[in-house]
Amino acid sequence: MRKEPETTLHEVSDAWLVGRARELNAMGQHSDPHRQHATLREADGLLAEAQRRGEPRVVAQLVRHCATMRLAIPELVETADPLLDELLAHTKKHGLQVLEADARALRGRRSLLGGNEDTALSEIASALAMLDVELVPDSTLGRRSWERLLATALVDIGLVLAQIGVFGEADKVMASAHHRIRESGGPHEIAAHLINRCRMLIGWGLRLERTGQHDEAAARFRTASAIAVAAEGPWRESLFPRTADRPAAEQMPVLGVAHAFTKPDAEHLDRLDLLRGLDTGGLAREKIIVVIALCRCLVASGRADEAASVLARTVKEFSEDTSEPSLRISLLREYAQVPGLAEDTRAEALRAYGQALEAELGAMRQTREVTLESRLEHHRLTRRHNAITQQALHDPLTGLPNRRALDDKLDALREDSSAHPLSVGLVDLDGFKEVNDERSHAEGDDVLRVVAGTLRDALRTDDLVARYGGDEFVVLLPGATLASAEAALARAVDAVANTPRALSHGVTLSIGVVSMRPQESPPQVLARADAAMYQAKREGGNRVSAFTTGVGATADSHDPWTPPERL
């Protein structure tokens, strides 16, 4: 029997790549180290395929998944740094604002793992400022996918705020994420959100206990327990690795401890022992909350000595860990007041240390909240200023630099010897008037946007494509000889000619290109390029011409480029 050929990555869709990376991320977050590394290797392969294809949104999502998976593996945390830098640069370049905010949030998480709380706070303030505006959904992604990405960014921001201990702001951000997930999320997104919400409430309750607000803390624990119950349904349909015949509370530590914090007693001990034995990938937060819940149940069961022993070992294990500052203080407090400590004087000393630490933490918390607000306002003002500057120098229809920006750039390149030879191309659309006359100006605008994007993508990153006016564009190619500029612009002509007719409506390009001469002014070089463009028009259009006459200049000797015949 002939074996059917296996499907390769080259054959799968972009949506499949993103969906599979999402599955691997979910599995890798809660797996043993061997499986974590296996899923990461597969995810890296998916990223390589996405980068080969080059679709910006797909690449951004794959980079995010690969970076997040590394942040969950302690020995690989540092390898996430170049990916996070790439994600930030990539999203800024392509204007992917929601994913750029998420990149900031993940950099904040990375800073906390390195013990740099101040940097984490700055990153989160920047992320919040990016999302603190009226966002326009990305039509390329579709409304549901865009909402899902926005919810993910909000959750990542909320988790870092909770780790730092700014729970009030974290709660607001998580509530905003909740509305998005309710509208656009599937079972996995819902389960993950409920787990994260549960984790935040437990951390919040522990902090409230430290400041003597026991009733408020108990309310947070009860809410966390109710959420843990609600998570059981979506958990069974989620992407998390799980055993089908066991409840989520026996497989996900944060869900199991929520019940124990609400009413610590012996009935939770077997479950907590089971959760304590799970491999959490070395993450402090899961181990600490399980140990605190276990020890409270041990004390309630008359086994205080055992609780003291467990706490002592855990305090020692995380003595140098800086990734969960708020939870670690709760652990120290729990140890300081456990009844099973051998020496009363040691217990008193630890209790005194805990009280001093609480006073310092209260002052730090107020400072953090003030700092967050001031930095948030700074980033808001900076973004408004940048937006105004962007509007002044860019064409609102195509997003390209406008004539003012072109004039500034041409003046700068003219004086920059490293930019020479400098080639200048003037682009005019063939058949554009017919689109406006026979269809509509709205469809004409769509054509201009398509042509602008195609031109920009066909040329080098260093080349400038500007809208000159109407259906004319100007291209500046620094460091390009006339011959190489002619070849590059020929590729752009081909790219537009090969654009689906449904998008281009048959519009093609006529381009004139010249090389700027010593002492030549910007109006002079543009006049020569314009004359060359009309030569391309006279030759039938859909071509590049470097042949000019008149305009106070001798003719360039290049023959016009003509595209090959097409079937």
TORMI-746071 format. One line per 8 residues: number of its first residue (from 0); for each residue x, y, z of C-alpha. Coordinates in nm, 4 decimals, m for minus. Example, Ala and Ser with C-alpha at 12.3 -4.5 7.8 and 13.67 -1.06 7.14 Angstrom:
<pts>
0	1.2300,m0.4500,0.7800 ~ 1.3670,m0.1060,0.7140;
</pts>
This chain:
<pts>
0	0.0000,0.0000,0.0000 ~ 0.1443,0.3393,m0.1008 ~ 0.2149,0.5736,0.1880 ~ 0.0590,0.9187,0.1576 ~ 0.3178,1.2013,0.1659 ~ 0.3376,1.3935,0.4919 ~ 0.2352,1.7573,0.5040 ~ 0.5349,1.9919,0.5374;
8	0.5455,2.3361,0.6958 ~ 0.5682,2.4881,0.3490 ~ 0.2180,2.3574,0.2771 ~ 0.0325,2.4749,0.5878 ~ m0.1513,2.8047,0.6221 ~ m0.0434,3.1071,0.8242 ~ m0.3388,3.0465,1.0562 ~ m0.2149,2.6923,1.1196;
16	0.1318,2.8208,1.2138 ~ m0.0145,3.0655,1.4664 ~ m0.2583,2.8102,1.6068 ~ 0.0071,2.5423,1.6480 ~ 0.2449,2.7867,1.8192 ~ m0.0367,2.8783,2.0572 ~ m0.0882,2.5085,2.1392 ~ 0.2849,2.4556,2.1999;
24	0.2992,2.7608,2.4269 ~ 0.0090,2.6287,2.6342 ~ 0.1655,2.2834,2.6615 ~ 0.5125,2.4149,2.7374 ~ 0.3957,2.6387,3.0225 ~ 0.2889,2.3390,3.2331 ~ 0.5086,2.0469,3.1265 ~ 0.8155,1.8667,3.2549;
32	1.1537,2.0043,3.1381 ~ 1.1989,1.7410,2.8668 ~ 0.8654,1.8236,2.7078 ~ 0.9240,2.1971,2.7482 ~ 1.2421,2.1744,2.5420 ~ 1.0726,1.9559,2.2798 ~ 0.7841,2.1999,2.2349 ~ 1.0288,2.4901,2.2169;
40	1.2257,2.3226,1.9381 ~ 0.9081,2.2743,1.7374 ~ 0.8012,2.6354,1.8020 ~ 1.1403,2.7616,1.6806 ~ 1.0842,2.5660,1.3583 ~ 0.7465,2.7325,1.3121 ~ 0.9064,3.0733,1.3684 ~ 1.1691,3.0029,1.1012;
48	0.8924,2.9182,0.8529 ~ 0.6976,3.2330,0.9459 ~ 1.0092,3.4457,0.8956 ~ 1.0643,3.2838,0.5553 ~ 0.7120,3.3893,0.4516 ~ 0.7493,3.7373,0.5996 ~ 0.3878,3.8262,0.6877 ~ 0.4443,4.0820,0.9694;
56	0.1530,3.9834,1.1958 ~ 0.2294,3.6120,1.1752 ~ 0.5990,3.6713,1.2454 ~ 0.5155,3.8903,1.5467 ~ 0.2867,3.6286,1.7008 ~ 0.5401,3.3485,1.6491 ~ 0.8215,3.5566,1.8014 ~ 0.5960,3.6302,2.1006;
64	0.5163,3.2625,2.1578 ~ 0.8828,3.1580,2.1357 ~ 0.9879,3.4328,2.3782 ~ 0.7100,3.3508,2.6259 ~ 0.8042,2.9829,2.6267 ~ 1.1636,3.0723,2.7136 ~ 1.0508,3.2961,3.0005 ~ 0.8838,2.9876,3.1540;
72	1.2093,2.7851,3.1524 ~ 1.4508,2.9252,3.4164 ~ 1.7702,2.8098,3.2456 ~ 1.6584,2.9648,2.9136 ~ 1.5298,3.3004,3.0387 ~ 1.8308,3.4912,2.9065 ~ 1.7781,3.3464,2.5587 ~ 1.4447,3.5291,2.5469;
80	1.6227,3.8681,2.5399 ~ 1.7067,3.8810,2.1657 ~ 1.3565,3.7599,2.0794 ~ 1.1964,4.0293,2.2958 ~ 1.4180,4.2926,2.1326 ~ 1.3213,4.1566,1.7902 ~ 0.9522,4.1599,1.8824 ~ 0.9686,4.5225,1.9950;
88	1.1590,4.6395,1.6851 ~ 0.9371,4.4369,1.4491 ~ 0.6074,4.5598,1.5941 ~ 0.7241,4.9221,1.5932 ~ 0.8369,4.8959,1.2309 ~ 0.5051,4.7521,1.1130 ~ 0.2774,4.9614,1.3344 ~ 0.1387,4.6637,1.5309;
96	0.0468,4.8667,1.8376 ~ m0.1232,4.5964,2.0460 ~ 0.1608,4.3499,1.9923 ~ 0.4117,4.6264,2.0652 ~ 0.2393,4.6869,2.4001 ~ 0.2572,4.3132,2.4694 ~ 0.6288,4.3187,2.3861 ~ 0.6706,4.5872,2.6547;
104	0.4736,4.3772,2.9042 ~ 0.6895,4.0706,2.8363 ~ 1.0043,4.2801,2.8759 ~ 0.8612,4.3870,3.2111 ~ 0.8207,4.0218,3.3099 ~ 1.1771,3.9549,3.1985 ~ 1.3029,4.2471,3.4101 ~ 1.1335,4.1041,3.7186;
112	1.2967,3.7660,3.6576 ~ 1.6289,3.9520,3.6635 ~ 1.5395,4.1394,3.9826 ~ 1.4990,4.4804,3.8165 ~ 1.1645,4.6015,3.9459 ~ 1.2090,4.9644,3.8423 ~ 1.2726,4.8713,3.4787 ~ 0.9698,4.6419,3.4880;
120	0.7532,4.9294,3.6072 ~ 0.8790,5.1552,3.3269 ~ 0.7991,4.8914,3.0657 ~ 0.4485,4.8427,3.2047 ~ 0.3833,5.2177,3.2111 ~ 0.4824,5.2334,2.8431 ~ 0.2569,4.9369,2.7588 ~ m0.0398,5.0917,2.9399;
128	0.0090,5.4232,2.7588 ~ m0.0010,5.2436,2.4212 ~ m0.3363,5.0873,2.5066 ~ m0.4785,5.3946,2.6820 ~ m0.6147,5.5356,2.3559 ~ m0.9046,5.4576,2.1264 ~ m0.7629,5.1626,1.9350 ~ m0.8671,5.0815,1.5789;
136	m0.9007,4.7042,1.5202 ~ m0.6589,4.5576,1.2668 ~ m0.8835,4.4590,0.9737 ~ m0.6160,4.2243,0.8372 ~ m0.6418,4.0062,1.1475 ~ m1.0186,4.0099,1.1817 ~ m1.2073,4.1454,1.4814 ~ m1.1998,3.8284,1.6934;
144	m0.8270,3.7608,1.6488 ~ m0.7454,4.1257,1.7176 ~ m0.9566,4.1227,2.0369 ~ m0.7772,3.8068,2.1472 ~ m0.4364,3.9714,2.1006 ~ m0.5536,4.2775,2.2944 ~ m0.6796,4.0578,2.5796 ~ m0.3458,3.8736,2.5862;
152	m0.1548,4.2016,2.6121 ~ m0.3796,4.3206,2.8955 ~ m0.3347,3.9932,3.0859 ~ 0.0445,4.0106,3.0460 ~ 0.0385,4.3658,3.1835 ~ m0.1875,4.2639,3.4736 ~ 0.0352,3.9714,3.5708 ~ 0.3438,4.1934,3.5995;
160	0.1508,4.4507,3.8051 ~ 0.0375,4.1705,4.0390 ~ 0.3931,4.0412,4.0723 ~ 0.5108,4.3878,4.1703 ~ 0.2239,4.4208,4.4163 ~ 0.0204,4.6967,4.2477 ~ m0.2960,4.4904,4.2794 ~ m0.5537,4.7674,4.2384;
168	m0.4258,4.8590,3.8925 ~ m0.3767,4.4916,3.8082 ~ m0.7413,4.4264,3.8923 ~ m0.8571,4.7044,3.6564 ~ m0.6445,4.5723,3.3716 ~ m0.7620,4.2138,3.4291 ~ m1.1258,4.3323,3.4311 ~ m1.0704,4.4991,3.0931;
176	m0.9184,4.1769,2.9608 ~ m1.2172,3.9808,3.0944 ~ m1.4623,4.1687,2.8695 ~ m1.2473,4.1018,2.5621 ~ m1.2066,3.7321,2.6414 ~ m1.5778,3.6865,2.7070 ~ m1.6513,3.8189,2.3578 ~ m1.3703,3.6621,2.1546;
184	m1.2021,3.3845,2.3541 ~ m1.2387,3.0080,2.3237 ~ m1.2202,2.7535,2.6096 ~ m0.8421,2.7813,2.6404 ~ m0.8403,3.1612,2.6638 ~ m1.1212,3.1491,2.9202 ~ m0.9452,2.8835,3.1306 ~ m0.6114,3.0670,3.1178;
192	m0.7771,3.3950,3.2153 ~ m0.9598,3.2396,3.5111 ~ m0.6340,3.0823,3.6305 ~ m0.4494,3.4139,3.6053 ~ m0.7330,3.5957,3.7802 ~ m0.7303,3.3349,4.0571 ~ m0.3527,3.3734,4.0989 ~ m0.3826,3.7510,4.1252;
200	m0.6579,3.7312,4.3892 ~ m0.4547,3.4922,4.6040 ~ m0.1530,3.7225,4.5921 ~ m0.3774,4.0183,4.6717 ~ m0.5339,3.8372,4.9663 ~ m0.1918,3.7498,5.1086 ~ m0.0840,4.1121,5.0874 ~ m0.4046,4.2317,5.2563;
208	m0.3329,3.9892,5.5411 ~ 0.0095,4.1412,5.5878 ~ m0.1489,4.4819,5.6487 ~ m0.4091,4.3450,5.8903 ~ m0.7051,4.3599,5.6485 ~ m0.8198,4.0052,5.7207 ~ m1.1840,4.0446,5.6181 ~ m1.0838,4.1912,5.2820;
216	m0.8273,3.9128,5.2372 ~ m1.0890,3.6464,5.3117 ~ m1.3175,3.8011,5.0502 ~ m1.0419,3.7759,4.7877 ~ m0.9815,3.4096,4.8787 ~ m1.3537,3.3278,4.8506 ~ m1.3697,3.4908,4.5082 ~ m1.0611,3.2947,4.3997;
224	m1.2252,2.9699,4.5163 ~ m1.5428,3.0473,4.3187 ~ m1.3332,3.1220,4.0091 ~ m1.1476,2.7919,4.0571 ~ m1.4806,2.6093,4.0445 ~ m1.5820,2.8013,3.7311 ~ m1.2515,2.7114,3.5633 ~ m1.3190,2.3360,3.5731;
232	m1.5436,2.3414,3.2632 ~ m1.3234,2.5397,3.0201 ~ m1.0152,2.3601,3.1600 ~ m1.1463,2.0291,3.0234 ~ m1.1578,2.1822,2.6729 ~ m0.8352,2.3846,2.6982 ~ m0.4926,2.3227,2.5456 ~ m0.3247,2.2677,2.8832;
240	m0.1633,1.9237,2.9354 ~ m0.3966,1.7334,3.1661 ~ m0.5217,1.3960,3.2833 ~ m0.8815,1.3561,3.1666 ~ m1.0210,1.1766,3.4731 ~ m0.8865,1.4229,3.7319 ~ m1.0239,1.7693,3.8172 ~ m0.8303,2.0836,3.7298;
248	m0.7816,2.1600,4.1013 ~ m0.5575,1.8503,4.1257 ~ m0.3483,1.9443,3.8242 ~ m0.3191,2.3237,3.8343 ~ m0.1658,2.4441,4.1651 ~ m0.3306,2.7864,4.1712 ~ m0.6792,2.6342,4.1403 ~ m0.6192,2.3774,4.4124;
256	m0.4818,2.6226,4.6679 ~ m0.7738,2.8643,4.6171 ~ m1.0018,2.6218,4.8032 ~ m0.7445,2.5664,5.0798 ~ m0.7001,2.9391,5.1480 ~ m1.0762,2.9811,5.1845 ~ m1.1010,2.7147,5.4568 ~ m0.7683,2.5607,5.5671;
264	m0.8197,2.2112,5.7103 ~ m0.7105,1.8474,5.6781 ~ m0.9373,1.7689,5.3820 ~ m0.7050,1.9626,5.1509 ~ m0.3771,1.7940,5.2558 ~ m0.3760,1.5091,5.0038 ~ m0.4493,1.7449,4.7158 ~ m0.1829,1.9954,4.8273;
272	0.0762,1.7197,4.8666 ~ m0.0063,1.6119,4.5125 ~ 0.0234,1.9691,4.3807 ~ 0.3485,2.0239,4.5680 ~ 0.4964,1.7253,4.3870 ~ 0.4120,1.8620,4.0423 ~ 0.6977,1.9951,3.8302 ~ 0.6269,2.3675,3.7907;
280	0.9386,2.4328,3.5863 ~ 1.1160,2.6063,3.8758 ~ 0.8737,2.8998,3.8904 ~ 0.8586,3.0503,4.2389 ~ 0.4970,3.1648,4.2363 ~ 0.3412,2.8170,4.2121 ~ 0.5673,2.6639,4.4780 ~ 0.5243,2.9479,4.7263;
288	0.1452,2.9600,4.7215 ~ 0.1212,2.5804,4.7478 ~ 0.3579,2.5738,5.0467 ~ 0.1738,2.8550,5.2292 ~ m0.1639,2.6839,5.1745 ~ m0.0216,2.3440,5.2787 ~ 0.1290,2.4798,5.5980 ~ m0.1962,2.6517,5.6970;
296	m0.3765,2.3200,5.6568 ~ m0.1035,2.1401,5.8528 ~ m0.1345,2.3891,6.1369 ~ m0.5145,2.3525,6.1335 ~ m0.4621,1.9750,6.1593 ~ m0.2301,2.0018,6.4624 ~ 0.0906,1.9401,6.2674 ~ 0.2612,2.2739,6.3290;
304	0.6101,2.1240,6.3611 ~ 0.5794,1.9744,6.0139 ~ 0.4557,2.3085,5.8800 ~ 0.7555,2.4884,6.0308 ~ 0.9928,2.2398,5.8690 ~ 0.8337,2.2800,5.5256 ~ 0.8409,2.6591,5.5519 ~ 1.2040,2.6638,5.6628;
312	1.3121,2.4636,5.3589 ~ 1.1060,2.6815,5.1232 ~ 1.2387,3.0083,5.2693 ~ 1.5913,2.8793,5.2154 ~ 1.5117,2.7637,4.8604 ~ 1.3885,3.1090,4.7569 ~ 1.6238,3.3222,4.9648 ~ 1.7867,3.4650,4.6515;
320	1.4814,3.4617,4.4228 ~ 1.3651,3.8070,4.3107 ~ 1.1002,3.7101,4.0571 ~ 0.8045,3.7262,4.2994 ~ 0.8800,4.0029,4.5525 ~ 0.5293,4.0269,4.6964 ~ 0.4807,3.6504,4.7380 ~ 0.8249,3.6082,4.8897;
328	0.7402,3.8616,5.1646 ~ 0.4238,3.6617,5.2353 ~ 0.6340,3.3481,5.2685 ~ 0.8659,3.5183,5.5195 ~ 0.5655,3.6358,5.7186 ~ 0.4134,3.2888,5.7189 ~ 0.7364,3.1425,5.8552 ~ 0.7698,3.4142,6.1163;
336	0.4322,3.3372,6.2703 ~ 0.4046,2.9579,6.2326 ~ 0.3409,2.7985,6.5781 ~ 0.5825,2.5103,6.5168 ~ 0.9068,2.7075,6.5459 ~ 1.1343,2.5604,6.8085 ~ 1.2490,2.8793,6.9852 ~ 1.0137,3.1522,7.1052;
344	1.2845,3.4135,7.0858 ~ 1.3570,3.3260,6.7246 ~ 0.9874,3.3510,6.6478 ~ 0.9739,3.6937,6.8084 ~ 1.2785,3.8119,6.6171 ~ 1.1331,3.6934,6.2896 ~ 0.8007,3.8556,6.3713 ~ 0.9705,4.1870,6.4438;
352	1.1615,4.1635,6.1186 ~ 0.8369,4.0924,5.9362 ~ 0.6676,4.3988,6.0873 ~ 0.9569,4.6221,5.9845 ~ 0.9449,4.4749,5.6398 ~ 0.5728,4.5449,5.6192 ~ 0.6239,4.9103,5.7060 ~ 0.8867,4.9416,5.4346;
360	0.6642,4.7644,5.1851 ~ 0.3723,4.9987,5.2581 ~ 0.5866,5.3029,5.1810 ~ 0.7244,5.1366,4.8679 ~ 0.3754,5.0534,4.7467 ~ 0.2616,5.4146,4.7669 ~ 0.5765,5.5244,4.5848 ~ 0.5180,5.2682,4.3123;
368	0.1641,5.3834,4.2510 ~ 0.2715,5.7480,4.2265 ~ 0.5621,5.6515,4.0003 ~ 0.3374,5.4452,3.7767 ~ 0.0912,5.7328,3.7344 ~ 0.3619,5.9895,3.6588 ~ 0.5335,5.7620,3.4076 ~ 0.2026,5.6750,3.2494;
376	0.1279,6.0455,3.2021 ~ 0.4765,6.0993,3.0589 ~ 0.4253,5.8239,2.8033 ~ 0.0795,5.9593,2.7144 ~ 0.2241,6.3037,2.6425 ~ 0.5152,6.1572,2.4476 ~ 0.2841,5.9492,2.2314 ~ 0.0573,6.2503,2.1644;
384	0.3591,6.4585,2.0633 ~ 0.4872,6.1819,1.8357 ~ 0.1420,6.1411,1.6820 ~ 0.1231,6.5142,1.6008 ~ 0.4727,6.5042,1.4480 ~ 0.3790,6.1930,1.2491 ~ 0.0681,6.3608,1.1110 ~ 0.2642,6.6674,1.0024;
392	0.5127,6.4629,0.7983 ~ 0.2961,6.1819,0.6611 ~ 0.0239,6.1542,0.4009 ~ m0.2968,6.0485,0.5822 ~ m0.4245,5.8378,0.2902 ~ m0.1221,5.6152,0.2195 ~ 0.0776,5.6536,0.5406 ~ 0.3838,5.7471,0.3314;
400	0.6021,6.0530,0.3995 ~ 0.4443,6.3632,0.2429 ~ 0.5999,6.6322,0.0275 ~ 0.7294,6.8239,0.3289 ~ 0.9083,6.5149,0.4574 ~ 1.0416,6.4459,0.1062 ~ 1.1865,6.7966,0.0764 ~ 1.3580,6.7640,0.4159;
408	1.5023,6.4221,0.3288 ~ 1.6219,6.5276,m0.0157 ~ 1.7964,6.8328,0.1305 ~ 1.9669,6.6138,0.3917 ~ 2.0786,6.3493,0.1398 ~ 2.2049,6.6166,m0.0966 ~ 2.4503,6.7335,0.1715 ~ 2.5449,6.3809,0.2840;
416	2.8402,6.2539,0.0800 ~ 2.7850,5.8956,0.2011 ~ 2.4424,5.8967,0.0290 ~ 2.5930,5.9527,m0.3168 ~ 2.5404,5.8350,m0.5815 ~ 2.1803,5.9373,m0.5145 ~ 1.9122,5.8274,m0.7581 ~ 1.5718,5.9932,m0.7725;
424	1.2645,5.8327,m0.9277 ~ 0.9325,5.9971,m1.0101 ~ 0.6380,5.7562,m1.0302 ~ 0.3059,5.8176,m1.2058 ~ 0.0111,5.5773,m1.2276 ~ m0.1075,5.4602,m1.5692 ~ m0.4870,5.4299,m1.5952 ~ m0.5622,5.5886,m1.2599;
432	m0.7923,5.8567,m1.4037 ~ m1.0131,5.5834,m1.5517 ~ m1.0479,5.4198,m1.2086 ~ m1.1715,5.7466,m1.0590 ~ m1.3996,5.8270,m1.3531 ~ m1.5506,5.4818,m1.4086 ~ m1.5640,5.3567,m1.0504 ~ m1.5359,5.5974,m0.7574;
440	m1.2888,5.8127,m0.5723 ~ m1.3116,5.5698,m0.2795 ~ m1.1871,5.2864,m0.5022 ~ m0.9235,5.5225,m0.6378 ~ m0.8050,5.5813,m0.2815 ~ m0.7863,5.2049,m0.2288 ~ m0.5676,5.1730,m0.5404 ~ m0.3342,5.4465,m0.4138;
448	m0.2957,5.2610,m0.0839 ~ m0.2234,4.9311,m0.2598 ~ 0.0353,5.0906,m0.4901 ~ 0.1993,5.2751,m0.1991 ~ 0.2381,4.9539,0.0007 ~ 0.3644,4.7572,m0.3000 ~ 0.6232,5.0243,m0.3841 ~ 0.7476,5.0377,m0.0263;
456	0.7743,4.6580,0.0028 ~ 0.9536,4.6205,m0.3313 ~ 1.2401,4.8540,m0.2382 ~ 1.5131,4.8569,0.0245 ~ 1.4544,4.9632,0.3826 ~ 1.6854,5.2638,0.3313 ~ 1.4960,5.3879,0.0236 ~ 1.2336,5.6569,0.0797;
464	0.8961,5.6379,m0.0942 ~ 0.6939,5.9599,m0.0589 ~ 0.3602,6.0731,m0.1954 ~ 0.4328,6.3747,m0.4156 ~ 0.0726,6.4661,m0.4876 ~ m0.2308,6.3189,m0.6626 ~ m0.1223,5.9894,m0.8179 ~ 0.2479,6.0756,m0.8211;
472	0.5145,5.9350,m0.5897 ~ 0.8860,6.0101,m0.5516 ~ 1.1487,5.7517,m0.4606 ~ 1.4899,5.8420,m0.3176 ~ 1.7523,5.5671,m0.3479 ~ 2.0672,5.6717,m0.1565 ~ 2.3879,5.4938,m0.2523 ~ 2.2316,5.3525,m0.5721;
480	2.3854,5.4029,m0.9149 ~ 2.1499,5.4878,m1.1976 ~ 2.1714,5.1324,m1.3309 ~ 2.0967,4.9678,m0.9953 ~ 1.8149,5.2151,m0.9247 ~ 1.6663,5.1401,m1.2658 ~ 1.6733,4.7674,m1.1899 ~ 1.5186,4.8159,m0.8439;
488	1.2384,5.0318,m0.9801 ~ 1.1812,4.7767,m1.2573 ~ 1.1059,4.5226,m0.9868 ~ 0.8552,4.7662,m0.8384 ~ 0.6892,4.8077,m1.1796 ~ 0.6619,4.4292,m1.2064 ~ 0.5227,4.3995,m0.8538 ~ 0.2409,4.6447,m0.9277;
496	0.1700,4.4870,m1.2680 ~ 0.1392,4.1462,m1.1002 ~ m0.0904,4.2704,m0.8244 ~ m0.4344,4.1036,m0.8458 ~ m0.6635,4.3093,m1.0670 ~ m0.9261,4.3153,m0.7923 ~ m0.6838,4.5303,m0.5934 ~ m0.5056,4.7335,m0.8619;
504	m0.7935,4.7671,m1.1152 ~ m0.5292,4.7315,m1.3867 ~ m0.3262,5.0382,m1.2857 ~ 0.0457,5.0203,m1.3772 ~ 0.3472,5.2462,m1.3221 ~ 0.5475,5.4804,m1.5420 ~ 0.8721,5.5756,m1.3687 ~ 1.1432,5.8187,m1.4616;
512	1.4743,5.7879,m1.2784 ~ 1.7838,6.0101,m1.2800 ~ 2.1024,6.0385,m1.0826 ~ 2.1485,6.3621,m0.8887 ~ 2.4338,6.5744,m1.0199 ~ 2.6839,6.7823,m0.8186 ~ 2.5447,7.1248,m0.7277 ~ 2.2006,7.0275,m0.8644;
520	1.9047,7.1637,m0.6655 ~ 1.6088,6.9469,m0.5559 ~ 1.3674,7.1197,m0.8013 ~ 1.6130,7.0578,m1.0861 ~ 1.6584,6.6883,m1.0175 ~ 1.2829,6.6387,m0.9760 ~ 1.2229,6.8208,m1.3067 ~ 1.4619,6.5823,m1.4838;
528	1.2952,6.2815,m1.3215 ~ 0.9583,6.4160,m1.4320 ~ 1.0815,6.4464,m1.7912 ~ 1.2100,6.0886,m1.7775 ~ 0.8732,5.9740,m1.6462 ~ 0.6950,6.1307,m1.9441 ~ 0.9374,5.9486,m2.1713 ~ 0.8158,5.6223,m2.0085;
536	0.4559,5.7339,m2.0698 ~ 0.5305,5.8004,m2.4382 ~ 0.6794,5.4519,m2.4680 ~ 0.3459,5.3025,m2.3570 ~ 0.3743,5.3084,m1.9783 ~ 0.4306,5.0149,m1.7407 ~ 0.8063,5.0735,m1.7554 ~ 1.1069,5.2637,m1.6206;
544	1.2919,5.5226,m1.8240 ~ 1.6268,5.6788,m1.7435 ~ 1.6230,5.8734,m2.0695 ~ 1.5630,6.2495,m2.0401 ~ 1.5940,6.5440,m2.2734 ~ 1.5894,6.9168,m2.2233 ~ 1.5284,7.0703,m1.8827 ~ 1.8735,7.2191,m1.8959;
552	2.0490,6.8824,m1.8930 ~ 2.2041,6.6476,m2.1474 ~ 2.0351,6.3165,m2.2051 ~ 2.1182,6.0167,m1.9936 ~ 2.2287,5.7390,m2.2228 ~ 2.0326,5.4488,m2.0763 ~ 1.7642,5.2801,m2.2813 ~ 1.4225,5.2568,m2.1202;
560	1.3445,4.9299,m1.9346 ~ 1.0521,4.7372,m2.0806 ~ 0.8860,4.4501,m1.8955 ~ 0.8815,4.1061,m2.0617 ~ 0.5672,4.0012,m2.2433 ~ 0.3147,3.8196,m2.0264 ~ 0.0702,3.5484,m2.1210;
</pts>
